[in-house]
Amino acid sequence: MMRRVLTLGAIAIAVFSAACGVDQASTQHLAGPSELATALTVTATPDNINQDGSSRATVTVAARNAAGQPLPNLALRVDMAVGGVLKDFGTLSSRNLVTGSNGLATVIYTAPPAPPTSSGGLINTVSIVAHPVGTDAEVSSATPISADIRLVPIGVILPPPGAPTASFTASPSPIVLNQSVRFDASASTPGANASSLTYDWNFGDGGTASGQAVNHSFGTVGTFSVTLTVTNDRGVATSTTTSFLVAASGAPTAVFVVTPVGTLAAGTQLNFNADGSKAAAGHNIVSYSWNFGDGTPGIVDGTFFLVQHSYSAQGVYTVVLTVRDEVGQKTTVTTNVTVGP
């Protein structure tokens, strides 16, 4: 399964270029109020079919608005291209589409007849090209977006595919209630003898999405298991899951002061006071973790915001304080203490 994405936003006018490669994705920004910040995704399933005159692939065009919601009633034009040049190579069940209430429009592609034996088993690639149409000149002339379908002659055996790797990051962290979080799977790889990936997300709260990088917000507090499934263009899938804590508000603030100040003699008793540390609204700090940087055991306790410590040798010591609230959110702050002769 192969998916391509077109983002419609600012201002640009372009034409479909013969330089488009098999694994190239097109992105185009458009002007016009109806298509502002609209994203198009084109998917072909499957994207490897026999060139036998009867094998079929379903091509789906998905349209979403700036908020990521389905965009209905968007008029589209689909065509075929080979090597970046518009050309009929096989058949389409329709050329003119309109997205439904779910923001989707589909068309069936049927492979052309088998090539002559003199072709030597050449694997052709046809691109199913889609673009929005309308009265706006910039919209109607926008660069198309496409999904590629490989046409395999009967009797040709493709090398076995390897498994893809699924990997993603989430930012910002920690995650708070109703905050937009960016999930990015660009570190995923398609595996051996495969060239592309599709990305499907399950956020563990009933929400799903597709695409290499997506945004999602969580409407309730708790721990959610986010699963990414990547599928390469040979149909092999791999999943990975990571759990994320969603809190009601931000992490606590960690602050402490050291007295006395200045360069201190070895053996001087120092006071470390973290009373200025504060939890976010609706939360409370449950532990203060101290590390004095000299190899002595640290202190972790819910009440020790005020501690004492002395250093037996000269040097510059980095003191680390970590405060944690009742939902596991934590913040760390450091300062240096100089012990002189």
BELQUI-V346349 format. One record per helix or strand of 3 or more residues. SS is the DSSP state (H for helix, E for strand). FROM is the first residue (numbers start at 1). LEN is the number of residues. If there is no record, write none. Layout:
# BELQUI-V346349
ss = [SS SS]
from = [FROM FROM]
len = [LEN LEN]
This chain:
# BELQUI-V346349
ss = [E H E E E E E E H E H E E E E E E E E E E E E E E E]
from = [2 33 38 48 56 75 96 104 117 124 137 145 169 181 197 208 213 222 237 257 270 285 299 306 315 330]
len = [7 3 8 3 9 8 3 7 3 9 4 8 3 4 6 3 4 11 11 3 4 7 3 4 11 11]
